[in-house]
Structure formats: C-alpha cells, structure tokens
Amino acid sequence: MANTYLTRTTNTSGASRTTWTWSGWIKRGTLSGQQDLFSAYASDNDYMNVRFFEADENIQFRVLIGGNFAARKYTTRKFRDTSGWYNLIFVWDTTNSSASQRMRIYVNGVQETSFATSANPSSGLQGQINASGSMQIGAKNGADFFNGSMSHVHFADGQALAPSVFGETDATTGEWKAKTSPSVTYGTNGFFILKDGNGITDQSGEGNNFTLGGGTLTNLKDNPDNVFATWNYLDRYFTQANFSNGNATVQTPNASETYCTSTLGMNSGKYYMEVEIYDGSNRDNIGIVDSPPTANNGSNNLYQKPKGYSYRGGTSYAGVWNNDTKLSGTFSAYGGSAGDKVMIAVDLDNSKLYFGYNGTWQNSGDPTSGSTGTGAISITPASDLSNGCYFFAVGDEVTSDDTTYRANFGNGYFGTTAITTNSGNGYAGAEGASKFNYTVPTGYSALSTKGLNE
C-alpha cells in the first residue's frame, strides 16, 4: 500500500556486503512514480536500491557510491501487469569470477539478460546492503514508496542462491509457484517475512524482525497462490481515476462519463462481490459488463452499454438498467449514501444476475434459485458475448460528479476497514479462501483464481 514501508537496523558484525540474495513475490498497484522494493541509504550520494521506474516502466538495480554509479542493471523489459504476482529475485555476488553474473535479476525463475543500461560491479565491490544503517522494504529513505502488495520476502545474507531455492514450476499448470518453506541458510541479517498475511516477525529463525516505518499493513487474502480480482488500473479511458488500497478502491474522475472494470473476467460459474459507496451522489452505476470502455463520453456510461447491466442509484433512476433502458422488477433506491453496500451475485450457469443492498437481496431475489431465477435479471449468456466473459464494473454518469467505490472482491476489506461481521471472521465464498461482509449465497465464489477453478 502506498506510504507503507518496513525497516530494521542492520547488524554489521559477520554480515556480507559482497554476497546476498533477496527474493519476494510482488503484485503492483499503480505504475506512477519511482517505487522502491528495498534499499539501504546512507546519503543522496551513497545508497543501494531496487525500484520500479515510471518513465521506463522497468526494474532498476542500482549502487551509487560517492555520487557515481558503481554498478547498475536496468531491464529492457517493462513491467506493467497490475493483475498478477511476480516472483522477483536479486542476487549480489561480487565474488563471482564472471563480471556479468555479479549482479543478477530473476523474474518468475528466469534470469533477465536484456538490459537498457548495464554496468557490472568490480570484483569484491561492497554495496550498502549490510553496511551500518538500516534496510527498508517498500521505500528508500522513507520515501519513493512501493504501491502494491508483497508476500514471502526472503533475504539470505552471504548466499548467492538460485531461483529454484524459492520457487518451482507447477507440474499441472506450468506456472512458477512459491516454495512456502524453502531450505535456506539465512545468515547474520537474513530474514523471512510476510509469510502468512502481514506478519513482519522474522520466520527464518534468525530473529531479524522488522518494524512498520509508516503507513498501514493490511492482511489481504490475495496471494501468489490465489490471485483476486481488483479494479483494472490499465483501463485506458479511466486514466484520470485514482486507484488505491491495492486497486480495490477507485475514485472516478469528475471529468469522465465512463466506467472501470475488474482485472479478471467470468465466463462460467457463480460469483459474488460487494461494493461500498464511500462518497456517492445518487448517480452511481454498479454492475457487470462484457468489455472495458472504448471511449470517455456520454454514450459510454455503464447503464447504456448493450451488454452492460447497471444497478443505478437515486430515486429517479433506481433499478437495473441495460442498453439505456430500465428493466422490469422492483428495486429499492440505494441512494448512494456513504457506507451503503451493494451486493452482486452473477450466475453464469443460468445467465442470471442478482443485486442486494445493505444485506437484503432486491426484488425478493434468491441467487440459489437456479434456472428459476427468482427476483433475477436475465442476462445474455457469456457464450454469446464477443469477448466471451463479463467483468464487474463501476462508474458514474455525469462529468460534474466523482464517486469512490471501495470493493471487496473477497480480500476482507472495504478500503482499509477490515470486515467486522461474524466476530470479524466475515463469510467465505464456495472456494473457501475469501472474506465477505454478508453471507455468500451457496455455490458462489469470489472472483479469484481459486474461485474460477471451483
């Protein structure tokens, strides 16, 4: 999360400044600015850091000594994905006889070999990591914050380790996955944090705990083994929107008449989510649609799309709309007041859509009624859509308004507010790994990779 970072004071006795490995799972939020993953900072002229850099959209591994770069690697590859997790591994090994192998970057188990900028460190060069001072995770000198999520962060002091120590290829999917309890000799300053949720107590056995330097830690259900949907930061016609809280929150710009979609789509099965209107204005649109917006104008409101279904706020428009037409059915006005929570249940096995408001299903709806569709809106089958799937979507419909939508795709939060129902445990979807405010209809899952495979 932006402005959140971790810090710990380095123990220099017995630590190595020539050899170490850092490994972590990273999910990006926004792509703006320069965002540090980890760093050691002595001054503006002396520091070592790894960062994402907005101007080039790449990863930069840098060592500055006496105001000059002593070594650096800037990837040619750009990292724009805000929907999935990367396993990033950085190796510093200036004892290596091969100059090109002294500073290495691995992404999902594969070594980066193409660089826009590359300057290898000299043999035996000592970087600032493990020097006197502190290591920060998610920032450099209390600034340049990383915006996103981290999980399974390791640091092996004195070890130059291969990616296979921390991850492996899944035999079924062919994808790179984390080893949750790898065998590592961590060394003097070594650590293993963020193993389970937001824990910053070292799990390596070395006792190298971190402290929260600033911001707020949130224990999300989203993790490398189960990726949850968020609002899509890359929606091209929503570039003026403000995304936060791991992109689960979006504030629409008051100059737009369009909508924002989820990162994951749905083509079969049953899915559930919740949206809290944080500062609505009765001109809100919440629902599903078959594609991201194609323009930013009055004909691209969610309720006007031929394959868009929008629950609209305000007494004048209350109801579900499609293709600029109000559909039949009795739906109470949810008003768009701050704190209102809208529930959405999508049954793609029977092509039915249900909306609820503050815990009550509208139109006497019963999402478990199957093909009968009690209180449901009948929607176009996903198989008949040109894109083959639906996305969750939110937006406002006038250029004089902006609205903040705080989604719970199953992560257990509305913004930074944790679910408090059911003694704080919330309610899980059918996939068993989500946390919602209201009871999830039987058979419905969170929109996540496990939910898609339920």
N, C-alpha and C positions, 0 to 999 in steps of 0.2 A: 504494500500500500504506500502511496506517495507520502513522504515526510517521515516514514518509519525506517529506523535502522538499528543495528545491533553493534555493540562494541565490547572489547575486552583488552586489558593491558597485557602486553607481550612479556613473556619470561625469556630473557636473553641467554640465560645460563644453559648451555647444552643444546641450544637451538641452531638450526642450519639456515644460513642466508644464501646458500648456493643450490639447495635441493629441496623441493617440496611439490606436493600435488594438491590441488583444490578441485572438488567435484560437487556439483549441485544440480538439482532439477529446477528449471526456471520456466515460468509462464508470464509472458509480457502482458502489460496492461495498455498504457498509452505508448506511443512511439516518439513523443516530443522530448526535446532537450537532450542533455547528456546524462546518462543514468549509470551509476557505478554499481557493480555487483559486489566487489570487495576492494579494499585498499589499505595501504599503510602510508601515512602522510607525516612528513617532518616539517616541510615548508612548501611554498609555491615553487621552489626550485629543486626540491628533493621529495619524490614520492613514487609509489608503485601502485598501479591500479589496473583493473579490468572494467571496461564500460561498454555500453551501447551508445553510439553517437548518432544523433538525429540526422545531421547533414548528409552522412554517408550511409546511414541505416545499417552499419556493420558493427562487428565486435573489435575493440581495440585493447590490446595487451601492451602496457607501456611502463617503462622505467626511466625516470628523469633524475639525473644526478648533476648537481651544480648548475642547474638551469638548462642542461643539454640532454637530449635523449641518448641514453646509453644502450638501449635496446627497445625495439617495438615491433609488433605484428598487427597489421590492420587487415582484416579479411576482405577479400573481394566480394564474397557472398554477403547478401543483405538479409536481415532478419526482421521480417515484417509480420510474422504469424502471431496473432494475439489470441488464437483459439485453442492452441495445444501447448504441450510441455516440451522443452528441450533439455537434454542432459548435456551440460557444458563442463568440460574438464580442462584445466590449465596446469601445465607442467613446467616448472622452472628447474633446470638441471644444467648449471654452467660447468659441471664436472665432466659432461659428455664430450667425447673427443670430436664428435661431429657438430660443427657450429650450427647447422640448420636444425638440430634436434635439441638445442639447449633451451628453447622457448617454444612450447607446443600447445596447440589448441585442438580439442576434440569435440565434435558435435554428434551426439547420438552414436557414439562408439567409433566414429570415423575421423581421422586426422585431417585438419584443414591444411591444404598445400598451396592454395592460390591466395596471394596477398596483394592488396593495392599498395601497401607500404610494408617493407620488411628490412629490419636491421638486427642482425643476430648479436647476442651478447658475447663479450670476450670471455675466454676461458677463466673460470674462477670468479667471475664478477659477482659481487654481493649486492643483492637488491634490498629494498627497505622492509620487505616482509620478514618478520622475525627480528628486526632491529628494535632498539629501545623505542617505546611508544605503544601504540595500540593498533589492532586490526579492526576495521569497520566493515560490516556486511550491509550492503544496501545503501552506501553513501561514501563520500570522500570528504574528510574534514567536516563532517556534519552538514554536508550539502550534496548537490548532484544526486538526489535520491533515486533509487530504483523504483519504478512503478510497476508492480505486478506481484506475483507470488513465488515463493521458494519452498523447496521441500528436499529432505535428505541431503543436507550440506555437510561435506566432509573436508577435513584438512589433514594431510599426512606430512608431518614435519620430518625432513631428512629422507623422504622416499620419492622416487620418480616412478609412478605407477601407471600401468596400462589401463585402458577403459574397461577391460574385462574384469577388473577387480570390483568395479562399482555397478556394472550392468551386464546384460546378456540379451541375446536375440531370442524372442519368444518362438518356440518351435511351431506354434499354431498360426500366429498372425504374421510372423516375420518382422515384428517391430522390436525396437530396442526398449528394454524394460529395466527397472531398478532391481538391484540386489538389496533387499531390505536390511540384511545383517551381514555385510561383507567382512571378510577377514583382512584386517588392516593393522599394521604396526603404526600407531599414530604419532609417537614421538613427543618431545617436550611441549610443543604448543599445539599438538594435534587435537582435533575435536570432531564430534559427530552431533549435529543439532538439527532441529526441525524434522526429526524422525517421525514423530507422532503429533500431528497438529502443529500448534505454535510453541512447542517446548524448546526453550533455549538453554536448558540444562544439558551439559555435555553427556552424551551416551557412550563415549569412547572408552571410559574408564580412567581417563587422564585428569578429570576434574576441571577442565578448562571451560567453565561456564561463561556465557555471555550475559550482558545486561542490555536492557532496552535504552538506547540512546535518545530516542524521540519517537513520537507518533504512537500508533496503537497496533498491537498484534491481534489478528483475528484467526480463529481456528476453523478454517473452511473445510468442507467435505471434498472439494476439488483437489485432486492429487494426480500424480503421473499414471496411476493405475485406474483412475476413474475420472475422466475429464468432463466437467459440467459445462453446459451452455452458459454464455454471458451475452450481453448486448454487443453487437459487432462494431468495434472501433473503426473498421475499414469500410463501413457503409459510405460510399463516395459522396452522396448528396447530403450527408449529415456531418460534414467536416467542421462545422461551427459548433456542434454539440459538445458538451462537457461530460466526459466519462470519468468515473471514479469507483472506488471500492472494488477493484478487480474487474471493472467494467460491468458489474451487476447494477450500477446506478448510472442513469443517463439523464442529463438536463437538456431538453430540446432548446434550440436557439429561437429567439422570438422573431427572427427574420425568415423562418422556414415554414413551408407547408408540405410536410413530408413525414416519414416515419423511420424508425430504426428496427432492425431485425435481429434475431438471435444468431449466434455463430453456428449452432447445429440445427439441422432440419429434421423433419419427421415424414416418413413415407408409409409407415405401417405401425400398428400397435396403439397403445393408450398412454397419454402423457398429461402431467399435471404441473402447474406452476402458480405462483402468487405474485401480485404486483401491488406495492404500496404507493399511493399517490402522496408525495411528500408536500407539494405546494400547488395543487391543481387549481383550475379556473373554470371548471364546468365545460371545457371544450376539449376534453381528453378523449383519446382513442386507444383502446387496448384490445388486442385480439390476435389473429393469425393472418398470414398472407403467403402467397406462393413464391414471392421473389422480392429481393431488395428493391428500393425505389430507383426509378430511372431518370428522375428529374426533381427539381425543387420548385414546384408551383402548385396552384390550386387544384389541378386535376390529379395530383399525386398524394392526396390525403388517403389514409388507410381505408376509411369507410367508402371511398369512391372506387377502389380497385375491383375489377371484375371477379378476382379470386381472393379478395380480402374480406374478412369478417370482423367487424369492429363493434365492441361494446362502448357506446358513447355516453358521456356524462351530461348532466344538466337536465332539468325537467322538460325542456323543449325538444330535446333530441334523445331522451332516454330510450334505450333499446339497442338491438343489434342491427347493424347496417351492412349492406353488401351492394357494391356497384351503384352507390349513391341512392339506395332505396332502403327504407326501414322495413325489416322483415316482421312477420307476424309474431305474436307472443306478448306476454305481459312481463315487462322488466322494470323494476323499480329504478328510479333515478339514484345513482350512487353519488351524485353531487360534486365529486371531485374535491372534497374537503381533505385537508391534511390528515393523514393517518388512515384514510379509507383503504381497504384491502380488497382487491379483486382476485377471484379465483378463476382459473381456466382449466377445463378438462377437455382434451381432444381425443376422441375415439375414432381412429382411422380404420379400424376393422369394420366399423359400421357407418363411417362417414357422418359422425355426429359431433356437435360442439356444444359445450355447456359453460355458462358463466355463473359465478357466485359473487356475493358481495358481503363482506364482513361476516363470513361464516355461514351464510344462507344461500343455497342454490336458487337462482332466479327462475321464474316461470314454473315453479314446483318441479324443477329438474331432478332427474335421478341418473347420474352418469353410469350407474351399473345396470341400466335397463336394456343394454344391448341394442338389438335391431329395432326394438320398440321405440327407443329414443324419447322417453318421457321428458317433456319440457326442453327438448334439444332443438338446436338449429341444424338442419340438414345441409351439409356442405358438399362441394364437388369432390368425388373420390380422388385421392392423391395420385392414383394411377392415371388419371385423365389430365393431370396438370402438365404443362410443358416442361417444368423443372422437376417434376416427379415428387415434390415434397412441399410441406408447409413449414413456415417459421413462426415463432412467436414474434409479436410486433407491438410497438407503442409509438404514439406521436400526437402532436396537437394539430389544429386545423386552421389557425389564424396567425398572421405574421405579427400581431400585437401581443402574443402570449408566449410564455415558455413554461414548461412543466417539468418537474423532477420525478422520475419513475424509479423506485427502488425495488428491483426484482429479487425474489427468492426462487432461484431455479432448483433449490434443494440444498443450498450451502448452509442454511440455517441462520441467515441474517437478512434484515432489511437495512441496507446501508451498513452502519457499524453497530446496529442494535441487534443483539442476539435474540433468537426465539425464546420466549418465556413460557409458552403453553406446555401443559403436561409436565409440570415441575421442571421446566427448562429443557426437557428432552425432545419436545416437538413430536412430529409424527413422520414416519418414513414412508416412502413410496414402495411399490412392489419389488423394486430392485434391492431394497433393504439398506441402502447406503446414503440416504438423503434425510433432510430435516426440515419439515414444513410447519407452519403456524397452525393450520387446520388439519383435520383428519383427511387423509388422502383416500379418494374412492377406491374400493377394492379393485385390484388389477391394473391400476395406473402407476406409472413410474416417473421419476424425474427425467428430464431431458439431459442425459449424460451417456457416456459410452457404455456403462453397465446397463442403464435404462434402455438404450437402443437394442441391447442384446438380450433383454429379459424375455 
